[in-house]
Amino acid sequence: MREDNPPERLNARFAEVVAAAESRGGKCISQSYIHCDTQMEFECKKHGTFFSKARFVLGGAWCMKCGFDVKKSREIGRASC
């Protein structure tokens, strides 16, 4: 464990990651947070489990398949206008 990341800070970051996953209707499967570039396991309610860095989830990203679905629906929406 890095000295600049005391356990209290790691626990707080883990809680933020869990909250971010829940805000997207999913959940965090991983049981701990090490740092923002560690791959963590998540579950998307639509597409199942996937791995992502905590940094990306905290930054607003989610399941890549959901992202693809959104992009595809935008393209369909533009095509129908």
C-alpha positions as CSV (number, residue, x, y, z in Angstrom):
1,M,0.0,0.0,0.0
2,R,1.3,3.4,-0.9
3,E,2.0,5.7,2.0
4,D,0.0,8.6,0.5
5,N,-3.1,6.4,0.5
6,P,-4.1,5.6,4.1
7,P,-6.8,3.0,4.7
8,E,-9.4,5.6,5.4
9,R,-8.9,7.2,2.0
10,L,-8.9,3.9,0.3
11,N,-12.2,3.0,2.0
12,A,-13.7,6.4,1.0
13,R,-12.6,5.9,-2.6
14,F,-14.1,2.3,-2.6
15,A,-17.4,3.7,-1.4
16,E,-17.3,6.3,-4.2
17,V,-16.8,3.5,-6.8
18,V,-19.6,1.4,-5.3
19,A,-21.9,4.5,-5.4
20,A,-21.0,5.2,-9.0
21,A,-21.8,1.7,-10.0
22,E,-25.1,1.8,-8.2
23,S,-26.0,5.1,-9.8
24,R,-25.9,3.4,-13.1
25,G,-28.1,0.5,-12.0
26,G,-25.2,-1.9,-11.6
27,K,-22.9,-3.0,-8.8
28,C,-19.3,-3.3,-7.9
29,I,-18.3,-7.0,-7.6
30,S,-14.7,-6.2,-6.4
31,Q,-14.2,-6.3,-2.7
32,S,-11.5,-3.7,-2.4
33,Y,-9.9,-0.6,-4.0
34,I,-6.2,-0.3,-4.4
35,H,-5.8,2.7,-6.7
36,C,-7.5,4.4,-9.6
37,D,-5.7,2.4,-12.3
38,T,-6.5,-1.0,-10.8
39,Q,-9.0,-3.1,-12.8
40,M,-12.1,-3.8,-10.9
41,E,-15.0,-6.1,-11.6
42,F,-18.5,-4.6,-12.1
43,E,-21.9,-5.9,-13.1
44,C,-24.1,-4.2,-15.6
45,K,-27.8,-5.0,-15.2
46,K,-28.2,-5.3,-18.9
47,H,-24.9,-7.0,-20.1
48,G,-23.5,-8.8,-17.1
49,T,-20.0,-8.6,-15.6
50,F,-17.1,-6.6,-17.0
51,F,-13.8,-5.1,-15.9
52,S,-12.8,-1.5,-15.9
53,K,-10.4,0.8,-14.1
54,A,-11.9,2.7,-11.1
55,R,-10.7,5.9,-12.8
56,F,-13.1,5.4,-15.7
57,V,-16.1,4.5,-13.6
58,L,-15.5,7.5,-11.3
59,G,-15.1,9.6,-14.5
60,G,-18.6,8.7,-15.8
61,A,-17.8,5.7,-18.0
62,W,-19.7,2.4,-17.6
63,C,-20.2,-0.9,-19.5
64,M,-18.6,-0.8,-23.0
65,K,-21.6,-2.6,-24.4
66,C,-24.0,0.0,-23.0
67,G,-21.8,2.7,-24.5
68,F,-22.0,0.9,-27.9
69,D,-25.8,0.7,-27.6
70,V,-26.0,4.5,-26.9
71,K,-23.8,5.3,-29.8
72,K,-25.7,3.0,-32.1
73,S,-29.1,4.5,-31.0
74,R,-27.7,8.0,-31.6
75,E,-26.7,6.9,-35.2
76,I,-30.1,5.4,-35.8
77,G,-31.7,8.6,-34.4
78,R,-29.7,10.8,-36.8
79,A,-30.5,8.6,-39.7
80,S,-34.2,8.8,-39.1
81,C,-34.2,12.7,-38.9
